Amino acid sequence: MVPAQPGRVIAMVTGAGRMVLAGWAHARGDYELRRATAGPSAPLDMALRRRPRLRLCSRLPDFFLLLLFRGCLIEAVNLKSSNRNPVVQEFESVELSCIITDSQTNDPRIEWKKIQDDQTTYVFFDNNIQGDLAGRAELLGKTSLKIWNVTRKDSALYRCEVVARNDRKEIDEIVIELTVQVKPVTPVCRVPKAVPVGKMATLHCQESEGYPRPHYSWYRNDVPLPTDSRANPRFRNSSFILNSETGTLVFSAVHKEDSGQYYCIASNDAGSARCEEQEMEVYDLNIGGIIGGVLVVLAVLALITLGICCAYRRGYFINNKQDGESYKSPGKPDGVNYIRTDEEGDFRHKSSFVI
């Protein structure tokens, strides 16, 4: 038997590949042992420092210790991903990375599952693509998943699961969150056509398709407007506040300088879209004209009233009683009733008085 040679490092992995027992063989048959922790997917990384030596089985043959340590070297399946939070724009392709770093199983079982709205469905099962990804996804290498023509409905959590029967720790999984960005569509803008000076005006801009939710910016005559007119000396004659989250532009009191062509742009990380220009006119109130108009209306009403009074005094609205009473229906002679019978075919009379 040959004793352990000085400087030889001996390592033992225990449990699920996490607890490591490392030894250093010294010249006199002594072994210095130290326990360390190794990560589930990282290589063995530990520092061996010379400590007071522990005399442990100094006469045991070297090959016996090697056999003992080798019996504990049972690897556990471990996974890692190059990108756990991939972000992709709609209609592009994306790879969901799932890589086996440690395993002694040559043909492990691979499964992919999709978690969305508290529901879990299969994506890859029994060596086939399942569900709505059928026909536009495939397995890359052993475990990674590639998706073509992604849509907004593909935004979800995806879980890669590996079962390695020959490993002491047979199962490992990794979760990947996929985010699909959607470019905004043309926003709907509402701009008042005409507003009197000093009155309040509100402009609206809304877009509902983009993801993440877009931010809004307003332009007047191709000049971007700040969120607060008071913060920019260029707009000191205006009084407005822009909410970039809701897309509303509110003027507390419009001025003549606020007249112009307005449009809105909705933008996010995937792109931007704008609405058509719309004109807002700010006009002055003509107080003199308003007073003059009121006076004209009052004068017309006075003339109409005077005409009606004159016509009444001249008798145009008085009925002629004599003309109304000049015609009377012919009366019936007293005491005689005219009765027509079917046999006679004509009228006959009889007396209605009894003497």
Buried (B, 14 or more C-beta within 10 A) or exposed (E): EEBBEEEBEBBBBEEBBBBBBBBBBBEEBBBBBBEBEBEBBEEEEBEBEEEEBEEEEEEBEBEEBEEEBEEBEBBBBBBBBEEBEBBBBBEEEBBBBBBBBBBBBEEBBBBBBBBEEEEEBBBBBEEEBBEBBEEBBEBEEEBBBBBEEBEBEBBBEBBBBBBBEBBBBBBBBBBBBBBBBBBBBEBBBEBBEEBEBEEEBEBBBBBEBBBEEBBBBBBBEEEEBBBEBEEEEEBEEBBBBBEBEEBBBBBEBBEEEBBBBBBBBBBBBBBBBBBEBBEBBBEEEEEEEEEEEEEEEEEEEEEEEEEEEEEEEEEEEEEEEEEEEEEEEEEEEEEEEEEEEEEEEEEEEEEEEEE
